[in-house]
Amino acid sequence: MAQHFDVSLKLLFRWLAGIVARTVFGGPVVEWLNVELPEVRNPRVDLLARDGAGRLHHLELESTNNAAMPRRIAEYYLALHRALNEDVEMNVLYVGKEPLRNVGEFRTRSMDFRFRLIDMSEMDGLPLLESEDLGDNMLALLTRCDRELVLRRVEEKIGLLPHGLREESARLFMILSGLRGMTETVRRRFGMMIDLMENEVFAREILKGEATMLLSLIDARFGVVPAWVFEKIAGAKEEQYLAWGRRLLTANSLDAVFE
């Protein structure tokens, strides 16, 4: 489940262009970077972006409290600085349901490293709800904003989208709602926008087994998983997972994996 939310949140953040994007990335993102960090246990950072002023911003997504997280962020900073020879603003966005217990620093007698730690549950949800950016509207669900207002706003905005994008956005919102235990509520609310039979297949396959493993491997190899890959995997059979997995070992691009 943690991998599932992680992949989905990365996809959502690639779409963001509003308040949350400005808060985390300092403005519009002009470039997404995929950087391998061979000396770090998890060699691929969640999201690394360059803003219009040329500054680098790293975003790590956390859905659980983890005492080792501050040290991991410090390791990421040093590895990124070594790989790029540039300063990187380090951000951690906590989206978990439990109260945040981590702190935005890693301190020892010899080291004092600080990073920005943002707790979505403490953010003011009203500006996100009033934003013209659909991603902001969706993320308002993770704040203390009235959830019924969020559901109405997102339902209204998604209803205005083209058919294909409407279904993909509704699925993504349903996945996001799982972080607050509202999956079934959102499933019922958006039943008119998503073909329920297709959605049940999507949810069942994406949450377990071969689909989860394949998504995790794609994310590790190529970075954030694009929407069209979700569509491919959602309706696939077991033999297709195996074929894609074999191609993933040698393919130089996602297109080559799914050709």
C-alpha positions in Angstrom: 0.0 0.0 0.0 2.8 2.4 0.8 4.3 1.8 -2.6 0.9 2.4 -4.2 0.4 5.7 -2.5 3.9 6.7 -3.3 3.6 6.1 -7.0 0.2 7.9 -7.1 1.4 10.9 -5.2 4.4 11.3 -7.5 2.1 11.3 -10.5 -0.2 13.9 -8.8 2.8 16.2 -8.0 3.9 16.1 -11.6 0.5 17.6 -12.4 0.6 20.4 -9.8 0.9 24.0 -10.8 -0.8 25.8 -8.0 -0.3 26.7 -4.3 1.3 23.4 -3.2 3.7 23.5 -6.2 4.7 27.0 -5.3 5.1 26.1 -1.6 7.3 23.1 -2.3 9.1 24.0 -5.6 9.3 27.8 -5.3 7.3 28.4 -8.4 6.5 26.7 -11.8 8.7 23.7 -12.4 10.6 24.0 -15.7 12.4 20.6 -15.5 12.0 17.3 -13.7 15.3 15.5 -13.1 16.0 11.8 -12.6 19.2 11.4 -10.7 20.8 8.1 -9.7 22.5 8.1 -6.3 24.6 4.9 -6.2 25.9 5.3 -2.7 22.5 5.7 -1.1 20.4 2.8 0.0 17.3 4.0 -2.0 19.1 5.3 -5.1 16.3 7.3 -6.6 14.8 10.4 -5.0 11.1 10.8 -5.0 10.9 14.1 -6.9 13.6 16.5 -8.0 12.7 19.7 -9.8 14.3 22.9 -11.1 12.3 26.2 -10.9 12.4 29.1 -13.3 15.2 30.7 -11.4 17.4 27.7 -11.8 17.2 26.5 -8.2 16.8 22.8 -7.4 14.1 21.5 -5.1 13.9 17.9 -3.8 10.6 16.5 -2.4 10.3 13.3 -0.4 6.8 12.0 0.3 6.2 10.3 3.6 3.0 8.5 4.7 4.3 7.1 8.0 6.5 8.3 10.9 10.0 6.9 10.5 12.8 7.7 13.0 15.4 7.1 10.3 13.9 9.7 7.9 16.0 12.8 9.0 19.2 10.9 8.4 18.0 9.6 5.1 17.2 13.2 3.9 20.7 14.3 5.0 22.2 11.4 3.0 20.1 12.5 0.0 21.4 16.1 0.3 25.0 15.0 0.4 24.5 12.6 -2.5 22.7 15.1 -4.6 25.3 17.8 -3.9 28.0 15.3 -4.9 26.2 14.3 -8.1 25.2 17.8 -9.2 27.6 20.1 -7.4 24.6 22.4 -6.6 22.7 23.4 -3.6 19.3 21.6 -3.3 16.4 22.8 -1.1 15.3 19.7 0.7 11.5 19.2 1.5 9.6 16.4 3.1 5.8 16.3 2.7 4.1 14.3 5.4 0.7 13.0 4.2 0.1 10.3 6.9 -3.0 10.0 9.0 -1.2 9.6 12.3 0.1 12.8 14.1 3.6 13.8 12.8 6.3 12.8 15.2 9.4 13.5 13.1 11.4 16.7 13.1 12.9 18.6 10.2 16.5 18.2 11.3 19.3 15.7 11.7 21.6 16.6 14.5 24.7 15.0 16.1 27.6 16.5 18.0 29.3 17.0 14.7 26.5 17.8 12.3 23.5 20.1 12.2 21.4 19.5 9.1 18.0 21.1 8.6 15.3 20.6 6.0 11.7 21.8 5.5 9.1 19.4 6.9 5.5 20.1 5.8 2.6 18.4 7.5 -0.4 18.3 5.2 -2.8 18.0 8.1 -1.5 21.3 9.5 -1.9 23.2 6.2 -4.7 25.7 5.7 -7.0 23.8 3.3 -9.2 26.7 2.3 -6.7 28.3 -0.1 -6.2 24.9 -1.6 -9.9 24.4 -2.0 -10.3 27.8 -3.7 -7.3 27.3 -6.0 -7.9 26.9 -9.7 -5.5 24.0 -9.7 -7.2 20.6 -9.4 -4.2 19.1 -7.7 -4.5 21.7 -4.9 -8.2 20.8 -4.6 -7.4 17.1 -4.3 -4.7 17.7 -1.7 -7.1 19.7 0.4 -8.6 16.4 1.5 -5.4 15.7 3.5 -5.8 19.0 5.5 -8.3 19.9 8.2 -10.6 21.4 5.6 -14.2 20.3 5.6 -14.2 17.0 3.7 -17.6 17.4 2.2 -16.5 20.8 0.7 -13.5 19.1 -0.8 -15.6 16.3 -2.3 -17.9 18.8 -3.9 -15.1 21.0 -5.3 -13.2 18.0 -6.7 -16.4 16.5 -8.1 -17.3 19.8 -9.8 -13.8 20.3 -11.3 -13.3 16.7 -12.5 -16.8 16.8 -14.1 -15.6 19.5 -16.4 -12.6 17.5 -17.7 -12.4 15.5 -21.0 -13.6 11.9 -20.6 -10.2 10.2 -20.4 -8.7 12.7 -18.1 -11.8 12.7 -16.0 -11.6 9.0 -15.3 -7.8 9.1 -14.6 -8.3 12.1 -12.2 -11.1 10.4 -10.4 -9.0 7.2 -9.9 -6.1 9.2 -8.6 -8.3 11.0 -6.2 -9.7 7.7 -5.0 -6.2 6.4 -4.3 -5.3 9.7 -2.5 -8.4 9.3 -0.3 -7.1 6.1 1.0 -4.6 8.1 3.1 -7.6 9.3 5.1 -9.6 6.1 5.1 -12.1 7.5 2.6 -11.7 5.1 -0.4 -15.2 3.7 -0.3 -16.8 7.1 0.2 -15.0 8.5 -2.9 -15.7 5.3 -4.9 -19.4 5.8 -4.2 -19.3 9.6 -4.8 -17.5 9.3 -8.2 -19.4 6.2 -9.4 -20.9 8.2 -12.3 -17.5 9.3 -13.5 -15.7 5.9 -13.4 -16.9 2.7 -14.9 -17.2 0.7 -11.7 -16.3 -2.7 -13.2 -13.2 -1.2 -14.8 -12.3 0.6 -11.5 -12.7 -2.5 -9.4 -10.3 -4.3 -11.8 -7.9 -1.4 -11.6 -8.0 -1.2 -7.8 -7.7 -5.0 -7.3 -4.7 -5.4 -9.6 -2.9 -2.2 -8.7 -3.0 -2.9 -4.9 -1.4 -6.4 -4.9 0.7 -8.9 -6.7 2.3 -8.5 -10.0 0.9 -5.0 -10.8 2.4 -3.5 -7.6 5.8 -5.2 -8.2 5.9 -4.0 -11.8 5.0 -0.4 -10.9 7.6 -0.4 -8.2 10.3 -1.6 -10.7 9.2 0.9 -13.3 9.4 3.7 -10.7 12.9 2.6 -9.6 14.1 2.4 -13.2 12.5 5.4 -14.9 11.2 7.6 -12.2 7.6 8.8 -11.8 5.1 6.5 -13.5 3.0 8.3 -16.2 -0.8 8.0 -16.4 -0.7 5.9 -19.6 1.3 3.2 -17.8 -1.4 2.8 -15.2 -3.9 2.3 -18.0 -1.8 -0.4 -19.5 -1.3 -2.3 -16.3 -4.9 -1.9 -15.1 -6.3 -4.2 -17.8 -3.4 -6.5 -18.2 -3.2 -10.3 -17.7 -0.5 -12.2 -15.8 1.5 -13.2 -19.0 1.7 -9.5 -20.0 3.2 -8.6 -16.6 5.9 -11.3 -17.1 6.7 -10.0 -20.7 6.9 -6.4 -19.5 9.1 -7.4 -16.6 11.5 -9.1 -18.9 11.7 -6.1 -21.2 12.2 -3.9 -18.2 15.6 -5.5 -17.6 17.1 -4.2 -20.8 14.8 -1.5 -22.1 16.1 2.0 -22.4 12.7 3.7 -22.3 9.1 3.0 -21.1 8.0 2.9 -24.7 10.3 0.0 -25.3 8.9 -1.8 -22.3 5.3 -1.6 -23.5 5.8 -1.8 -27.3 
